Amino acid sequence: HGLRIPNDLSLFCFDKMDQAPFLEQPVSHISMPLEKMGERAVQAIAECLRHPRKTGGRPCREILESELVISSSC
């Protein structure tokens, strides 16, 4: 379609793209702590299994730090 990044449109993604090294422009993204998210998910499941009444079937919520990485794609 002849569109160019960032002249005609901006490109932004969540977490790093595996294809990013093959793109002409570095891609802006939110760098998420995927390993930490996985660890906390396993810990939450284990806690629910050990103490089902303590959690009461409520979903757990936790806010982890992420990083906004702005590059030339925006």
CHARMM internal coordinates of N, CA and C (Angstrom, degrees):
IC EDIT
DIST 1 N 1 CA 1.4431
DIST 1 CA 1 C 1.5196
ANGL 1 N 1 CA 1 C 111.76
DIST 1 C 2 N 1.2969
ANGL 1 CA 1 C 2 N 117.30
DIHE 1 N 1 CA 1 C 2 N -3.91
DIST 2 N 2 CA 1.4563
ANGL 1 C 2 N 2 CA 121.15
DIHE 1 CA 1 C 2 N 2 CA 176.92
DIST 2 CA 2 C 1.5157
ANGL 2 N 2 CA 2 C 115.02
DIHE 1 C 2 N 2 CA 2 C 77.14
DIST 2 C 3 N 1.3177
ANGL 2 CA 2 C 3 N 117.90
DIHE 2 N 2 CA 2 C 3 N 14.39
DIST 3 N 3 CA 1.4599
ANGL 2 C 3 N 3 CA 121.03
DIHE 2 CA 2 C 3 N 3 CA 178.96
DIST 3 CA 3 C 1.5225
ANGL 3 N 3 CA 3 C 109.72
DIHE 2 C 3 N 3 CA 3 C -80.42
DIST 3 C 4 N 1.3365
ANGL 3 CA 3 C 4 N 115.60
DIHE 3 N 3 CA 3 C 4 N 145.85
DIST 4 N 4 CA 1.4532
ANGL 3 C 4 N 4 CA 120.58
DIHE 3 CA 3 C 4 N 4 CA -179.64
DIST 4 CA 4 C 1.5226
ANGL 4 N 4 CA 4 C 110.40
DIHE 3 C 4 N 4 CA 4 C -122.77
DIST 4 C 5 N 1.3277
ANGL 4 CA 4 C 5 N 114.90
DIHE 4 N 4 CA 4 C 5 N 142.46
DIST 5 N 5 CA 1.4639
ANGL 4 C 5 N 5 CA 122.22
DIHE 4 CA 4 C 5 N 5 CA 176.69
DIST 5 CA 5 C 1.5208
ANGL 5 N 5 CA 5 C 106.33
DIHE 4 C 5 N 5 CA 5 C -98.35
DIST 5 C 6 N 1.2656
ANGL 5 CA 5 C 6 N 122.07
DIHE 5 N 5 CA 5 C 6 N 131.26
DIST 6 N 6 CA 1.4616
ANGL 5 C 6 N 6 CA 132.54
DIHE 5 CA 5 C 6 N 6 CA -2.72
DIST 6 CA 6 C 1.5280
ANGL 6 N 6 CA 6 C 112.76
DIHE 5 C 6 N 6 CA 6 C -94.99
DIST 6 C 7 N 1.3473
ANGL 6 CA 6 C 7 N 119.11
DIHE 6 N 6 CA 6 C 7 N 7.25
DIST 7 N 7 CA 1.4646
ANGL 6 C 7 N 7 CA 121.07
DIHE 6 CA 6 C 7 N 7 CA -175.83
DIST 7 CA 7 C 1.5303
ANGL 7 N 7 CA 7 C 112.66
DIHE 6 C 7 N 7 CA 7 C -60.55
DIST 7 C 8 N 1.3386
ANGL 7 CA 7 C 8 N 117.01
DIHE 7 N 7 CA 7 C 8 N -45.36
DIST 8 N 8 CA 1.4646
ANGL 7 C 8 N 8 CA 121.04
DIHE 7 CA 7 C 8 N 8 CA -175.07
DIST 8 CA 8 C 1.5261
ANGL 8 N 8 CA 8 C 113.34
DIHE 7 C 8 N 8 CA 8 C -102.91
DIST 8 C 9 N 1.3001
ANGL 8 CA 8 C 9 N 116.95
DIHE 8 N 8 CA 8 C 9 N -29.11
DIST 9 N 9 CA 1.4630
ANGL 8 C 9 N 9 CA 121.21
DIHE 8 CA 8 C 9 N 9 CA 178.16
DIST 9 CA 9 C 1.5098
ANGL 9 N 9 CA 9 C 110.09
DIHE 8 C 9 N 9 CA 9 C -154.43
DIST 9 C 10 N 1.3329
ANGL 9 CA 9 C 10 N 115.04
DIHE 9 N 9 CA 9 C 10 N 155.68
DIST 10 N 10 CA 1.4664
ANGL 9 C 10 N 10 CA 121.33
DIHE 9 CA 9 C 10 N 10 CA 178.81
DIST 10 CA 10 C 1.5173
ANGL 10 N 10 CA 10 C 109.28
DIHE 9 C 10 N 10 CA 10 C -99.67
DIST 10 C 11 N 1.3055
ANGL 10 CA 10 C 11 N 116.64
DIHE 10 N 10 CA 10 C 11 N 149.70
DIST 11 N 11 CA 1.4621
ANGL 10 C 11 N 11 CA 121.61
DIHE 10 CA 10 C 11 N 11 CA 178.54
DIST 11 CA 11 C 1.5198
ANGL 11 N 11 CA 11 C 108.34
DIHE 10 C 11 N 11 CA 11 C -120.90
DIST 11 C 12 N 1.3252
ANGL 11 CA 11 C 12 N 115.77
DIHE 11 N 11 CA 11 C 12 N 127.75
DIST 12 N 12 CA 1.4578
ANGL 11 C 12 N 12 CA 122.06
DIHE 11 CA 11 C 12 N 12 CA -177.24
DIST 12 CA 12 C 1.5177
ANGL 12 N 12 CA 12 C 107.99
DIHE 11 C 12 N 12 CA 12 C -143.28
DIST 12 C 13 N 1.3386
ANGL 12 CA 12 C 13 N 118.45
DIHE 12 N 12 CA 12 C 13 N 141.49
DIST 13 N 13 CA 1.4640
ANGL 12 C 13 N 13 CA 120.45
DIHE 12 CA 12 C 13 N 13 CA 178.67
DIST 13 CA 13 C 1.5290
ANGL 13 N 13 CA 13 C 110.06
DIHE 12 C 13 N 13 CA 13 C -141.78
DIST 13 C 14 N 1.3256
ANGL 13 CA 13 C 14 N 114.83
DIHE 13 N 13 CA 13 C 14 N 164.26
DIST 14 N 14 CA 1.4559
ANGL 13 C 14 N 14 CA 120.87
DIHE 13 CA 13 C 14 N 14 CA 173.87
DIST 14 CA 14 C 1.5123
ANGL 14 N 14 CA 14 C 107.57
DIHE 13 C 14 N 14 CA 14 C -93.60
DIST 14 C 15 N 1.3084
ANGL 14 CA 14 C 15 N 115.87
DIHE 14 N 14 CA 14 C 15 N 129.44
DIST 15 N 15 CA 1.4457
ANGL 14 C 15 N 15 CA 125.86
DIHE 14 CA 14 C 15 N 15 CA -175.38
DIST 15 CA 15 C 1.5227
ANGL 15 N 15 CA 15 C 109.62
DIHE 14 C 15 N 15 CA 15 C 64.65
DIST 15 C 16 N 1.2830
ANGL 15 CA 15 C 16 N 115.92
DIHE 15 N 15 CA 15 C 16 N 168.78
DIST 16 N 16 CA 1.4566
ANGL 15 C 16 N 16 CA 120.53
DIHE 15 CA 15 C 16 N 16 CA -176.73
DIST 16 CA 16 C 1.5213
ANGL 16 N 16 CA 16 C 109.53
DIHE 15 C 16 N 16 CA 16 C -74.90
DIST 16 C 17 N 1.3128
ANGL 16 CA 16 C 17 N 115.65
DIHE 16 N 16 CA 16 C 17 N 142.77
DIST 17 N 17 CA 1.4592
ANGL 16 C 17 N 17 CA 120.76
DIHE 16 CA 16 C 17 N 17 CA 177.13
DIST 17 CA 17 C 1.5219
ANGL 17 N 17 CA 17 C 109.04
DIHE 16 C 17 N 17 CA 17 C -88.06
DIST 17 C 18 N 1.3309
ANGL 17 CA 17 C 18 N 116.66
DIHE 17 N 17 CA 17 C 18 N 137.48
DIST 18 N 18 CA 1.4614
ANGL 17 C 18 N 18 CA 120.06
DIHE 17 CA 17 C 18 N 18 CA 177.08
DIST 18 CA 18 C 1.5277
ANGL 18 N 18 CA 18 C 111.37
DIHE 17 C 18 N 18 CA 18 C -64.57
DIST 18 C 19 N 1.3283
ANGL 18 CA 18 C 19 N 116.18
DIHE 18 N 18 CA 18 C 19 N -27.51
DIST 19 N 19 CA 1.4621
ANGL 18 C 19 N 19 CA 120.70
DIHE 18 CA 18 C 19 N 19 CA -177.75
DIST 19 CA 19 C 1.5239
ANGL 19 N 19 CA 19 C 112.42
DIHE 18 C 19 N 19 CA 19 C -83.74
DIST 19 C 20 N 1.3242
ANGL 19 CA 19 C 20 N 118.04
DIHE 19 N 19 CA 19 C 20 N -5.24
DIST 20 N 20 CA 1.4680
ANGL 19 C 20 N 20 CA 121.65
DIHE 19 CA 19 C 20 N 20 CA -174.97
DIST 20 CA 20 C 1.5306
ANGL 20 N 20 CA 20 C 113.98
DIHE 19 C 20 N 20 CA 20 C -52.19
DIST 20 C 21 N 1.3363
ANGL 20 CA 20 C 21 N 119.90
DIHE 20 N 20 CA 20 C 21 N -40.06
DIST 21 N 21 CA 1.4742
ANGL 20 C 21 N 21 CA 118.40
DIHE 20 CA 20 C 21 N 21 CA -179.85
DIST 21 CA 21 C 1.5268
ANGL 21 N 21 CA 21 C 113.44
DIHE 20 C 21 N 21 CA 21 C -62.73
DIST 21 C 22 N 1.3410
ANGL 21 CA 21 C 22 N 117.32
DIHE 21 N 21 CA 21 C 22 N -18.98
DIST 22 N 22 CA 1.4609
ANGL 21 C 22 N 22 CA 120.92
DIHE 21 CA 21 C 22 N 22 CA -177.23
DIST 22 CA 22 C 1.5295
ANGL 22 N 22 CA 22 C 112.70
DIHE 21 C 22 N 22 CA 22 C -94.02
DIST 22 C 23 N 1.3189
ANGL 22 CA 22 C 23 N 117.03
DIHE 22 N 22 CA 22 C 23 N -3.15
DIST 23 N 23 CA 1.4576
ANGL 22 C 23 N 23 CA 121.19
DIHE 22 CA 22 C 23 N 23 CA -179.25
DIST 23 CA 23 C 1.5223
ANGL 23 N 23 CA 23 C 110.42
DIHE 22 C 23 N 23 CA 23 C -92.12
DIST 23 C 24 N 1.3332
ANGL 23 CA 23 C 24 N 115.62
DIHE 23 N 23 CA 23 C 24 N 151.52
DIST 24 N 24 CA 1.4624
ANGL 23 C 24 N 24 CA 120.14
DIHE 23 CA 23 C 24 N 24 CA 179.29
DIST 24 CA 24 C 1.5200
ANGL 24 N 24 CA 24 C 111.64
DIHE 23 C 24 N 24 CA 24 C -71.51
DIST 24 C 25 N 1.3262
ANGL 24 CA 24 C 25 N 117.34
DIHE 24 N 24 CA 24 C 25 N -35.60
DIST 25 N 25 CA 1.4603
ANGL 24 C 25 N 25 CA 122.52
DIHE 24 CA 24 C 25 N 25 CA -178.23
DIST 25 CA 25 C 1.5234
ANGL 25 N 25 CA 25 C 109.64
DIHE 24 C 25 N 25 CA 25 C -104.53
DIST 25 C 26 N 1.3272
ANGL 25 CA 25 C 26 N 119.15
DIHE 25 N 25 CA 25 C 26 N 136.70
DIST 26 N 26 CA 1.4641
ANGL 25 C 26 N 26 CA 119.85
DIHE 25 CA 25 C 26 N 26 CA 170.38
DIST 26 CA 26 C 1.5302
ANGL 26 N 26 CA 26 C 108.74
DIHE 25 C 26 N 26 CA 26 C -63.17
DIST 26 C 27 N 1.3170
ANGL 26 CA 26 C 27 N 117.38
DIHE 26 N 26 CA 26 C 27 N 139.19
DIST 27 N 27 CA 1.4639
ANGL 26 C 27 N 27 CA 122.32
DIHE 26 CA 26 C 27 N 27 CA -174.94
DIST 27 CA 27 C 1.5295
ANGL 27 N 27 CA 27 C 110.24
DIHE 26 C 27 N 27 CA 27 C -94.80
DIST 27 C 28 N 1.3281
ANGL 27 CA 27 C 28 N 116.69
DIHE 27 N 27 CA 27 C 28 N 129.06
DIST 28 N 28 CA 1.4643
ANGL 27 C 28 N 28 CA 121.43
DIHE 27 CA 27 C 28 N 28 CA 174.19
DIST 28 CA 28 C 1.5249
ANGL 28 N 28 CA 28 C 107.98
DIHE 27 C 28 N 28 CA 28 C -69.51
DIST 28 C 29 N 1.3316
ANGL 28 CA 28 C 29 N 116.17
DIHE 28 N 28 CA 28 C 29 N 144.02
DIST 29 N 29 CA 1.4584
ANGL 28 C 29 N 29 CA 118.80
DIHE 28 CA 28 C 29 N 29 CA -176.54
DIST 29 CA 29 C 1.5220
ANGL 29 N 29 CA 29 C 111.44
DIHE 28 C 29 N 29 CA 29 C -160.34
DIST 29 C 30 N 1.3095
ANGL 29 CA 29 C 30 N 114.77
DIHE 29 N 29 CA 29 C 30 N 167.77
DIST 30 N 30 CA 1.4553
ANGL 29 C 30 N 30 CA 121.78
DIHE 29 CA 29 C 30 N 30 CA 169.86
DIST 30 CA 30 C 1.5174
ANGL 30 N 30 CA 30 C 105.95
DIHE 29 C 30 N 30 CA 30 C -103.22
DIST 30 C 31 N 1.3039
ANGL 30 CA 30 C 31 N 116.51
DIHE 30 N 30 CA 30 C 31 N 116.98
DIST 31 N 31 CA 1.4580
ANGL 30 C 31 N 31 CA 121.73
DIHE 30 CA 30 C 31 N 31 CA -179.91
DIST 31 CA 31 C 1.5254
ANGL 31 N 31 CA 31 C 108.09
DIHE 30 C 31 N 31 CA 31 C -82.99
DIST 31 C 32 N 1.3282
ANGL 31 CA 31 C 32 N 115.83
DIHE 31 N 31 CA 31 C 32 N 112.72
DIST 32 N 32 CA 1.4616
ANGL 31 C 32 N 32 CA 120.93
DIHE 31 CA 31 C 32 N 32 CA -175.70
DIST 32 CA 32 C 1.5252
ANGL 32 N 32 CA 32 C 110.61
DIHE 31 C 32 N 32 CA 32 C -101.38
DIST 32 C 33 N 1.3362
ANGL 32 CA 32 C 33 N 117.78
DIHE 32 N 32 CA 32 C 33 N 145.80
DIST 33 N 33 CA 1.4669
ANGL 32 C 33 N 33 CA 121.59
DIHE 32 CA 32 C 33 N 33 CA -179.50
DIST 33 CA 33 C 1.5356
ANGL 33 N 33 CA 33 C 110.93
DIHE 32 C 33 N 33 CA 33 C -80.86
DIST 33 C 34 N 1.3306
ANGL 33 CA 33 C 34 N 116.81
DIHE 33 N 33 CA 33 C 34 N 73.23
DIST 34 N 34 CA 1.4684
ANGL 33 C 34 N 34 CA 121.31
DIHE 33 CA 33 C 34 N 34 CA -173.25
DIST 34 CA 34 C 1.5286
ANGL 34 N 34 CA 34 C 112.92
DIHE 33 C 34 N 34 CA 34 C -60.11
DIST 34 C 35 N 1.3164
ANGL 34 CA 34 C 35 N 117.12
DIHE 34 N 34 CA 34 C 35 N -40.64
DIST 35 N 35 CA 1.4707
ANGL 34 C 35 N 35 CA 119.58
DIHE 34 CA 34 C 35 N 35 CA -179.91
DIST 35 CA 35 C 1.5259
ANGL 35 N 35 CA 35 C 110.54
DIHE 34 C 35 N 35 CA 35 C -63.35
DIST 35 C 36 N 1.3230
ANGL 35 CA 35 C 36 N 116.41
DIHE 35 N 35 CA 35 C 36 N -45.41
DIST 36 N 36 CA 1.4667
ANGL 35 C 36 N 36 CA 121.34
DIHE 35 CA 35 C 36 N 36 CA 178.91
DIST 36 CA 36 C 1.5332
ANGL 36 N 36 CA 36 C 110.53
DIHE 35 C 36 N 36 CA 36 C -64.02
DIST 36 C 37 N 1.3271
ANGL 36 CA 36 C 37 N 117.33
DIHE 36 N 36 CA 36 C 37 N -38.30
DIST 37 N 37 CA 1.4695
ANGL 36 C 37 N 37 CA 120.93
DIHE 36 CA 36 C 37 N 37 CA 178.21
DIST 37 CA 37 C 1.5277
ANGL 37 N 37 CA 37 C 110.16
DIHE 36 C 37 N 37 CA 37 C -61.86
DIST 37 C 38 N 1.3179
ANGL 37 CA 37 C 38 N 116.71
DIHE 37 N 37 CA 37 C 38 N -43.34
DIST 38 N 38 CA 1.4565
ANGL 37 C 38 N 38 CA 120.97
DIHE 37 CA 37 C 38 N 38 CA 178.64
DIST 38 CA 38 C 1.5198
ANGL 38 N 38 CA 38 C 112.08
DIHE 37 C 38 N 38 CA 38 C -63.85
DIST 38 C 39 N 1.3331
ANGL 38 CA 38 C 39 N 115.97
DIHE 38 N 38 CA 38 C 39 N -43.65
DIST 39 N 39 CA 1.4744
ANGL 38 C 39 N 39 CA 120.53
DIHE 38 CA 38 C 39 N 39 CA 178.62
DIST 39 CA 39 C 1.5264
ANGL 39 N 39 CA 39 C 110.97
DIHE 38 C 39 N 39 CA 39 C -59.62
DIST 39 C 40 N 1.3426
ANGL 39 CA 39 C 40 N 116.13
DIHE 39 N 39 CA 39 C 40 N -46.93
DIST 40 N 40 CA 1.4651
ANGL 39 C 40 N 40 CA 120.36
DIHE 39 CA 39 C 40 N 40 CA -178.42
DIST 40 CA 40 C 1.5226
ANGL 40 N 40 CA 40 C 111.28
DIHE 39 C 40 N 40 CA 40 C -66.43
DIST 40 C 41 N 1.3273
ANGL 40 CA 40 C 41 N 118.33
DIHE 40 N 40 CA 40 C 41 N -34.23
DIST 41 N 41 CA 1.4630
ANGL 40 C 41 N 41 CA 121.60
DIHE 40 CA 40 C 41 N 41 CA 177.77
DIST 41 CA 41 C 1.5278
ANGL 41 N 41 CA 41 C 110.45
DIHE 40 C 41 N 41 CA 41 C -64.40
DIST 41 C 42 N 1.3269
ANGL 41 CA 41 C 42 N 116.64
DIHE 41 N 41 CA 41 C 42 N -45.19
DIST 42 N 42 CA 1.4636
ANGL 41 C 42 N 42 CA 120.52
DIHE 41 CA 41 C 42 N 42 CA 178.91
DIST 42 CA 42 C 1.5276
ANGL 42 N 42 CA 42 C 110.38
DIHE 41 C 42 N 42 CA 42 C -64.20
DIST 42 C 43 N 1.3261
ANGL 42 CA 42 C 43 N 116.97
DIHE 42 N 42 CA 42 C 43 N -41.37
DIST 43 N 43 CA 1.4663
ANGL 42 C 43 N 43 CA 120.26
DIHE 42 CA 42 C 43 N 43 CA 178.10
DIST 43 CA 43 C 1.5250
ANGL 43 N 43 CA 43 C 111.16
DIHE 42 C 43 N 43 CA 43 C -63.03
DIST 43 C 44 N 1.3191
ANGL 43 CA 43 C 44 N 117.99
DIHE 43 N 43 CA 43 C 44 N -40.44
DIST 44 N 44 CA 1.4692
ANGL 43 C 44 N 44 CA 121.63
DIHE 43 CA 43 C 44 N 44 CA 179.69
DIST 44 CA 44 C 1.5245
ANGL 44 N 44 CA 44 C 110.82
DIHE 43 C 44 N 44 CA 44 C -65.93
DIST 44 C 45 N 1.3164
ANGL 44 CA 44 C 45 N 117.50
DIHE 44 N 44 CA 44 C 45 N -41.76
DIST 45 N 45 CA 1.4707
ANGL 44 C 45 N 45 CA 121.02
DIHE 44 CA 44 C 45 N 45 CA 178.31
DIST 45 CA 45 C 1.5183
ANGL 45 N 45 CA 45 C 110.15
DIHE 44 C 45 N 45 CA 45 C -64.10
DIST 45 C 46 N 1.3282
ANGL 45 CA 45 C 46 N 116.82
DIHE 45 N 45 CA 45 C 46 N -44.64
DIST 46 N 46 CA 1.4675
ANGL 45 C 46 N 46 CA 120.67
DIHE 45 CA 45 C 46 N 46 CA 179.19
DIST 46 CA 46 C 1.5282
ANGL 46 N 46 CA 46 C 110.56
DIHE 45 C 46 N 46 CA 46 C -61.07
DIST 46 C 47 N 1.3363
ANGL 46 CA 46 C 47 N 117.59
DIHE 46 N 46 CA 46 C 47 N -40.76
DIST 47 N 47 CA 1.4650
ANGL 46 C 47 N 47 CA 121.64
DIHE 46 CA 46 C 47 N 47 CA 178.53
DIST 47 CA 47 C 1.5255
ANGL 47 N 47 CA 47 C 111.03
DIHE 46 C 47 N 47 CA 47 C -63.80
DIST 47 C 48 N 1.3144
ANGL 47 CA 47 C 48 N 117.23
DIHE 47 N 47 CA 47 C 48 N -40.72
DIST 48 N 48 CA 1.4739
ANGL 47 C 48 N 48 CA 121.20
DIHE 47 CA 47 C 48 N 48 CA 177.44
DIST 48 CA 48 C 1.5244
ANGL 48 N 48 CA 48 C 110.99
DIHE 47 C 48 N 48 CA 48 C -63.36
DIST 48 C 49 N 1.3048
ANGL 48 CA 48 C 49 N 116.77
DIHE 48 N 48 CA 48 C 49 N -39.24
DIST 49 N 49 CA 1.4663
ANGL 48 C 49 N 49 CA 120.26
DIHE 48 CA 48 C 49 N 49 CA 179.82
DIST 49 CA 49 C 1.5219
ANGL 49 N 49 CA 49 C 111.65
DIHE 48 C 49 N 49 CA 49 C -70.57
DIST 49 C 50 N 1.3327
ANGL 49 CA 49 C 50 N 116.87
DIHE 49 N 49 CA 49 C 50 N -37.82
DIST 50 N 50 CA 1.4620
ANGL 49 C 50 N 50 CA 120.51
DIHE 49 CA 49 C 50 N 50 CA 179.70
DIST 50 CA 50 C 1.5249
ANGL 50 N 50 CA 50 C 112.47
DIHE 49 C 50 N 50 CA 50 C -72.90
DIST 50 C 51 N 1.3345
ANGL 50 CA 50 C 51 N 116.30
DIHE 50 N 50 CA 50 C 51 N -38.89
DIST 51 N 51 CA 1.4722
ANGL 50 C 51 N 51 CA 121.34
DIHE 50 CA 50 C 51 N 51 CA -174.43
DIST 51 CA 51 C 1.5314
ANGL 51 N 51 CA 51 C 110.15
DIHE 50 C 51 N 51 CA 51 C -134.51
DIST 51 C 52 N 1.3319
ANGL 51 CA 51 C 52 N 117.96
DIHE 51 N 51 CA 51 C 52 N 71.39
DIST 52 N 52 CA 1.4684
ANGL 51 C 52 N 52 CA 119.68
DIHE 51 CA 51 C 52 N 52 CA -175.18
DIST 52 CA 52 C 1.5335
ANGL 52 N 52 CA 52 C 113.62
DIHE 51 C 52 N 52 CA 52 C -61.77
DIST 52 C 53 N 1.3039
ANGL 52 CA 52 C 53 N 118.68
DIHE 52 N 52 CA 52 C 53 N -33.09
DIST 53 N 53 CA 1.4702
ANGL 52 C 53 N 53 CA 120.05
DIHE 52 CA 52 C 53 N 53 CA -178.64
DIST 53 CA 53 C 1.5253
ANGL 53 N 53 CA 53 C 112.09
DIHE 52 C 53 N 53 CA 53 C -75.40
DIST 53 C 54 N 1.3098
ANGL 53 CA 53 C 54 N 116.28
DIHE 53 N 53 CA 53 C 54 N -27.45
DIST 54 N 54 CA 1.4669
ANGL 53 C 54 N 54 CA 120.64
DIHE 53 CA 53 C 54 N 54 CA -179.19
DIST 54 CA 54 C 1.5333
ANGL 54 N 54 CA 54 C 110.84
DIHE 53 C 54 N 54 CA 54 C -64.21
DIST 54 C 55 N 1.3224
ANGL 54 CA 54 C 55 N 117.12
DIHE 54 N 54 CA 54 C 55 N -40.25
DIST 55 N 55 CA 1.4681
ANGL 54 C 55 N 55 CA 120.40
DIHE 54 CA 54 C 55 N 55 CA -178.24
DIST 55 CA 55 C 1.5212
ANGL 55 N 55 CA 55 C 111.40
DIHE 54 C 55 N 55 CA 55 C -82.37
DIST 55 C 56 N 1.3182
ANGL 55 CA 55 C 56 N 118.09
DIHE 55 N 55 CA 55 C 56 N -23.77
DIST 56 N 56 CA 1.4575
ANGL 55 C 56 N 56 CA 121.54
DIHE 55 CA 55 C 56 N 56 CA 177.65
DIST 56 CA 56 C 1.5133
ANGL 56 N 56 CA 56 C 114.29
DIHE 55 C 56 N 56 CA 56 C 61.13
DIST 56 C 57 N 1.3142
ANGL 56 CA 56 C 57 N 117.99
DIHE 56 N 56 CA 56 C 57 N 21.46
DIST 57 N 57 CA 1.4577
ANGL 56 C 57 N 57 CA 121.05
DIHE 56 CA 56 C 57 N 57 CA -179.95
DIST 57 CA 57 C 1.5209
ANGL 57 N 57 CA 57 C 114.07
DIHE 56 C 57 N 57 CA 57 C 75.59
DIST 57 C 58 N 1.3198
ANGL 57 CA 57 C 58 N 116.81
DIHE 57 N 57 CA 57 C 58 N 5.31
DIST 58 N 58 CA 1.4641
ANGL 57 C 58 N 58 CA 120.36
DIHE 57 CA 57 C 58 N 58 CA 179.11
DIST 58 CA 58 C 1.5306
ANGL 58 N 58 CA 58 C 110.23
DIHE 57 C 58 N 58 CA 58 C -76.36
DIST 58 C 59 N 1.3175
ANGL 58 CA 58 C 59 N 116.68
DIHE 58 N 58 CA 58 C 59 N 142.05
DIST 59 N 59 CA 1.4700
ANGL 58 C 59 N 59 CA 117.69
DIHE 58 CA 58 C 59 N 59 CA 175.04
DIST 59 CA 59 C 1.5237
ANGL 59 N 59 CA 59 C 109.97
DIHE 58 C 59 N 59 CA 59 C -69.75
DIST 59 C 60 N 1.3096
ANGL 59 CA 59 C 60 N 116.45
DIHE 59 N 59 CA 59 C 60 N 144.58
DIST 60 N 60 CA 1.4619
ANGL 59 C 60 N 60 CA 118.57
DIHE 59 CA 59 C 60 N 60 CA 178.17
DIST 60 CA 60 C 1.5225
ANGL 60 N 60 CA 60 C 108.31
DIHE 59 C 60 N 60 CA 60 C -90.39
DIST 60 C 61 N 1.3055
ANGL 60 CA 60 C 61 N 115.38
DIHE 60 N 60 CA 60 C 61 N 150.80
DIST 61 N 61 CA 1.4601
ANGL 60 C 61 N 61 CA 121.94
DIHE 60 CA 60 C 61 N 61 CA 178.82
DIST 61 CA 61 C 1.5106
ANGL 61 N 61 CA 61 C 108.77
DIHE 60 C 61 N 61 CA 61 C -131.06
DIST 61 C 62 N 1.3001
ANGL 61 CA 61 C 62 N 114.12
DIHE 61 N 61 CA 61 C 62 N 136.57
DIST 62 N 62 CA 1.4600
ANGL 61 C 62 N 62 CA 119.33
DIHE 61 CA 61 C 62 N 62 CA 175.70
DIST 62 CA 62 C 1.5162
ANGL 62 N 62 CA 62 C 107.79
DIHE 61 C 62 N 62 CA 62 C -148.71
DIST 62 C 63 N 1.2933
ANGL 62 CA 62 C 63 N 116.16
DIHE 62 N 62 CA 62 C 63 N 136.22
DIST 63 N 63 CA 1.4578
ANGL 62 C 63 N 63 CA 120.93
DIHE 62 CA 62 C 63 N 63 CA 178.63
DIST 63 CA 63 C 1.5241
ANGL 63 N 63 CA 63 C 108.07
DIHE 62 C 63 N 63 CA 63 C -103.11
DIST 63 C 64 N 1.3158
ANGL 63 CA 63 C 64 N 115.09
DIHE 63 N 63 CA 63 C 64 N 121.45
DIST 64 N 64 CA 1.4643
ANGL 63 C 64 N 64 CA 121.49
DIHE 63 CA 63 C 64 N 64 CA 178.26
DIST 64 CA 64 C 1.5222
ANGL 64 N 64 CA 64 C 108.80
DIHE 63 C 64 N 64 CA 64 C -107.87
DIST 64 C 65 N 1.3053
ANGL 64 CA 64 C 65 N 115.88
DIHE 64 N 64 CA 64 C 65 N 150.26
DIST 65 N 65 CA 1.4583
ANGL 64 C 65 N 65 CA 119.73
DIHE 64 CA 64 C 65 N 65 CA 179.93
DIST 65 CA 65 C 1.5216
ANGL 65 N 65 CA 65 C 110.73
DIHE 64 C 65 N 65 CA 65 C -71.76
DIST 65 C 66 N 1.3215
ANGL 65 CA 65 C 66 N 115.04
DIHE 65 N 65 CA 65 C 66 N 140.48
DIST 66 N 66 CA 1.4472
ANGL 65 C 66 N 66 CA 121.39
DIHE 65 CA 65 C 66 N 66 CA 173.84
DIST 66 CA 66 C 1.5321
ANGL 66 N 66 CA 66 C 107.33
DIHE 65 C 66 N 66 CA 66 C -129.55
DIST 66 C 67 N 1.3158
ANGL 66 CA 66 C 67 N 115.85
DIHE 66 N 66 CA 66 C 67 N 175.08
DIST 67 N 67 CA 1.4600
ANGL 66 C 67 N 67 CA 119.40
DIHE 66 CA 66 C 67 N 67 CA -177.20
DIST 67 CA 67 C 1.5158
ANGL 67 N 67 CA 67 C 109.85
DIHE 66 C 67 N 67 CA 67 C -130.84
DIST 67 C 68 N 1.3145
ANGL 67 CA 67 C 68 N 116.13
DIHE 67 N 67 CA 67 C 68 N 130.46
DIST 68 N 68 CA 1.4652
ANGL 67 C 68 N 68 CA 121.83
DIHE 67 CA 67 C 68 N 68 CA 175.14
DIST 68 CA 68 C 1.5184
ANGL 68 N 68 CA 68 C 108.26
DIHE 67 C 68 N 68 CA 68 C -87.04
DIST 68 C 69 N 1.3357
ANGL 68 CA 68 C 69 N 116.74
DIHE 68 N 68 CA 68 C 69 N 121.66
DIST 69 N 69 CA 1.4637
ANGL 68 C 69 N 69 CA 122.01
DIHE 68 CA 68 C 69 N 69 CA -179.03
DIST 69 CA 69 C 1.5305
ANGL 69 N 69 CA 69 C 107.62
DIHE 68 C 69 N 69 CA 69 C -116.20
DIST 69 C 70 N 1.3255
ANGL 69 CA 69 C 70 N 115.95
DIHE 69 N 69 CA 69 C 70 N 106.91
DIST 70 N 70 CA 1.4674
ANGL 69 C 70 N 70 CA 121.29
DIHE 69 CA 69 C 70 N 70 CA 179.90
DIST 70 CA 70 C 1.5298
ANGL 70 N 70 CA 70 C 108.82
DIHE 69 C 70 N 70 CA 70 C -95.53
DIST 70 C 71 N 1.3198
ANGL 70 CA 70 C 71 N 115.10
DIHE 70 N 70 CA 70 C 71 N 127.61
DIST 71 N 71 CA 1.4720
ANGL 70 C 71 N 71 CA 119.26
DIHE 70 CA 70 C 71 N 71 CA 178.24
DIST 71 CA 71 C 1.5230
ANGL 71 N 71 CA 71 C 109.11
DIHE 70 C 71 N 71 CA 71 C -125.06
DIST 71 C 72 N 1.2958
ANGL 71 CA 71 C 72 N 116.21
DIHE 71 N 71 CA 71 C 72 N -165.64
DIST 72 N 72 CA 1.4674
ANGL 71 C 72 N 72 CA 120.17
DIHE 71 CA 71 C 72 N 72 CA -175.60
DIST 72 CA 72 C 1.5287
ANGL 72 N 72 CA 72 C 113.66
DIHE 71 C 72 N 72 CA 72 C -75.93
DIST 72 C 73 N 1.3430
ANGL 72 CA 72 C 73 N 118.75
DIHE 72 N 72 CA 72 C 73 N 1.86
DIST 73 N 73 CA 1.4673
ANGL 72 C 73 N 73 CA 119.99
DIHE 72 CA 72 C 73 N 73 CA 178.92
DIST 73 CA 73 C 1.5299
ANGL 73 N 73 CA 73 C 111.50
DIHE 72 C 73 N 73 CA 73 C -83.02
DIST 73 C 74 N 1.3261
ANGL 73 CA 73 C 74 N 117.84
DIHE 73 N 73 CA 73 C 74 N -3.72
DIST 74 N 74 CA 1.4751
ANGL 73 C 74 N 74 CA 121.20
DIHE 73 CA 73 C 74 N 74 CA 177.87
DIST 74 CA 74 C 1.5169
ANGL 74 N 74 CA 74 C 109.66
DIHE 73 C 74 N 74 CA 74 C -126.81
END
COOR INIT
IC SEED 1 N 1 CA 1 C
IC BUILD
